[in-house]
Each structure stands twice: as structure tokens, then as C-alpha cells.
């Protein structure tokens, strides 16, 4: 198993160009065009099931902030009155690409990758600073044909949401968003998987429909579309089918099918995503109502 996880260290740390224009849920374009922050968008403007909208300029999801420029920082502080950042990366990711420090902004580290995955990543010898992107993509294309790699990718989302430590940290994150004095931003490396689950939990607590939650999650495939399409073409040329293409979507973009399957697992075990927030993450129904009062209009 080690070679596969070794490969994933630099993959997790890849940052794609954030130049795509995203037309999201309800035809709303929520893309944030930062210079050095990948895959960024706000939740503001989305309509919840009760008809209320999320306030704009409050909630942001993105990739890591290590390459945030002065212009990016100014935008975050001016447009979002940013006071809180939540970092879902594990320690090795942070060490290689520490978030830029922003004056007056609290940065809270909450690694939400299950320890079994972290240990495997940390035991690998690959270094994202020395692996060339072309070689990495060649290796990724090769591993797409490995049943072991495919199984690992399919188990990532269920592992994240069912891991007790990850649950505790996502609960801490939700309370941090509730108590933020200004704007809140959360991220992992690419702003798609662990960040995507954080966004799903925020949206669920605010009363979003499953459709809205899935659509927001899927938008990362627009940000990373050029790379996903290039890799998918390579897989198809080599005779790959849906299993291989699913692995590429999971590693380079997001696998929406796996995401929905994991939502089904949550529903089966807890009854609903809102119940999961309370029973697994410890974010109570009262706190969910407080979050709505703070961020909905």
C-alpha cells in the first residue's frame, strides 16, 4: 500500500490554476478570482430550503493560502472582513506550504484526514518539491489501473465522515464558524475533498437541500477541469474504463458518485445529514439554529 500513498503526497499538494468561471447552483456565479488561492468560492447567495439566502461576504471555501498575494489578502479583509481561517490539512502538508499569516486573522489547524491515511502519507518518501508534474501525472495514470488504488480512493470519503477524530474536529470547525467575529474561510490543499465536506456540513446546518450540497461539492470539477480532462483522455487512450476514470476524478477533481454514496451511508446510519451533525459532530440543533440566524437573511 505504501507506493500508492507515497504517490498521493504530491497529488494532495497540487494547486490548479483558479481561472475557471463557475456557474453554480441556481445559476449563481460564486467564483472568487484570487491570484494565488486556488478553487475559491463563497457560499453567499445560495437559497436554503426555507427560502432564505446565505449572506454574501461571510463564508469562503478554497485551496491552501501559502501563495496568497497582497492583493488576495486585501480582498479577503475588505470584502469578507476575514477573522478566521480553518486549515484541514495534516502536518506534512502544512510544513511544506504554510498558510500566509494575515494580520488580525486567527488560523485554526484541524486535520480531518483519518490517522490511518496520515500515517501512510507520512511514511512515504515522495517530496512534492522534487517530483515533476509530468512524471507525477504519468504515475497517476499508471495507478489508475490498480484495483488497490481504486479501492483506496473509494474508501476515502466514508473514512473521513466516520472517523471519530475527524468528526470531533469538524464539530470544532462548525462552532468556530458560528463564533467567528467576521468572515470565515476553510481549506485543505486543493479545496475539494476535506474542504468540500466542511462546506457540506455548513450548508446542511444552514438548511440546504441535498441537491444544493451536491452541486456545490461538484463545482471543484470545474476549477480542475483542464487537468481532469487531460488525464481522462490519457486514461481512455490507454484502454481505461469507468473504474479508472473514477480514480482520476477522485484524485485530481472530485468523485461526485462517491460523495453521494457517502451521503447515503450517513442517511442510513444517522437518518439525515442534520442528525449526523448533532449525533456525530456534536453540533446541536440549537447551534444549527444559531448558525442560521447569523448567516441567513
ZIPENOR-V532302 format. One record per residue. RES is the residue in one small letter. PSI is psi in whole degrees, -180 to 180 (NA if undefined). BURIAL is 1 if it has 9 or more other ideal C-beta (glycine too) atoms within 8 Angstrom, else 0. Layout:
RES	PSI	BURIAL
RES	PSI	BURIAL
This chain:
x	-26	0
x	-44	0
x	-38	0
x	-47	1
x	-35	1
x	-42	1
x	-37	1
x	-17	1
x	-57	1
x	-28	1
x	-44	1
x	-29	1
x	-3	1
x	138	1
x	121	1
x	159	1
x	133	0
x	55	1
x	-3	0
x	143	1
x	123	0
x	124	1
x	103	0
x	-153	1
x	136	0
x	35	0
x	19	0
x	127	1
x	111	0
x	12	1
x	141	1
x	117	1
x	78	0
x	158	1
x	-38	0
x	12	0
x	113	1
x	155	1
x	50	1
x	138	1
x	158	1
x	162	1
x	-12	1
x	137	1
x	-20	1
x	139	1
x	130	0
x	173	1
x	-25	0
x	4	0
x	-11	0
x	157	1
x	151	1
x	135	1
x	141	1
x	159	0
x	28	1
x	-41	1
x	123	1
x	138	1
x	145	1
x	180	1
x	-177	1
x	162	1
x	14	1
x	-27	0
x	18	1
x	131	1
x	172	1
x	-39	0
x	-40	0
x	-46	1
x	-43	1
x	-42	0
x	-43	1
x	-40	1
x	-33	1
x	-50	0
x	-30	0
x	-1	1
x	46	1
x	129	1
x	-19	1
x	131	1
x	137	1
x	122	1
x	114	1
x	5	1
x	159	1
x	173	1
x	-42	1
x	-36	1
x	-45	1
x	-41	1
x	-35	0
x	-18	0
x	68	1
x	141	0
x	144	1
x	135	1
x	134	0
x	121	1
x	129	0
x	4	0
x	128	1
x	129	0
x	115	1
x	123	1
x	122	0
x	81	1
x	123	1
x	16	1
x	126	1
x	146	1
x	-33	0
x	-38	0
x	-42	1
x	-44	1
x	-40	0
x	-42	1
x	-47	1
x	-24	1
x	-10	0
x	163	1
x	-2	0
x	144	1
x	122	0
x	-15	1
x	-14	0
x	-15	0
x	124	1
x	143	0
x	-41	0
x	-44	0
x	-38	0
x	-43	1
x	-36	1
x	-43	0
x	-40	1
x	-43	1
x	-37	1
x	-46	0
x	-20	1
x	-24	1
x	2	0
x	119	1
x	-34	0
x	-44	0
x	-41	1
x	-42	1
x	-43	0
x	-45	1
x	-38	1
x	-23	1
x	-8	0
x	-51	1
x	-48	1
x	-38	1
x	-41	1
x	-49	1
x	-19	1
x	-7	0
x	129	1
x	-41	0
x	-43	0
x	-42	1
x	-45	1
x	-40	1
x	-35	1
x	-34	1
x	-43	1
x	-41	1
x	-48	1
x	-40	1
x	-32	1
x	-41	1
x	-41	1
x	-38	1
x	1	0
x	135	1
x	-23	0
x	-142	1
x	150	1
x	138	1
x	137	1
x	151	1
x	162	1
x	-138	1
x	-54	1
x	-6	1
x	33	1
x	-47	1
x	-73	1
x	-41	1
x	-40	1
x	-39	1
x	-38	1
x	-43	1
x	-41	1
x	-40	1
x	-40	1
x	-47	1
x	-41	1
x	-43	1
x	-29	1
x	-7	1
x	25	1
x	153	1
x	162	0
x	-40	0
x	-45	0
x	-41	1
x	-45	1
x	-42	1
x	-41	1
x	-43	1
x	-43	1
x	-19	1
x	-20	1
x	-25	1
x	-20	1
x	-44	0
x	-39	1
x	16	1
x	-46	1
x	-43	0
x	-42	1
x	-44	1
x	-41	0
x	-45	1
x	-40	1
x	-39	1
x	-40	0
x	-40	1
x	-44	1
x	-41	1
x	-31	0
x	9	0
x	12	0
x	153	1
x	-154	0
x	-38	0
x	-43	1
x	-41	1
x	-36	1
x	-38	1
x	-43	1
x	-43	1
x	-38	1
x	-40	1
x	-35	1
x	-39	1
x	-138	1
x	147	1
x	100	1
x	-35	1
x	-44	0
x	-38	1
x	-47	1
x	-36	1
x	-40	1
x	-36	1
x	-38	1
x	-40	0
x	-41	1
x	-45	1
x	-42	1
x	-37	0
x	-33	0
x	-13	1
x	-37	0
x	165	0
x	-37	1
x	-40	1
x	-36	1
x	-41	1
x	-40	1
x	-47	1
x	-37	0
x	-42	1
x	-11	1
x	19	0
x	103	1
x	165	0
x	-36	0
x	-43	0
x	-35	1
x	-40	1
x	-37	0
x	-39	1
x	-42	1
x	-44	1
x	-35	0
x	-39	0
x	-4	1
x	154	1
x	NA	0
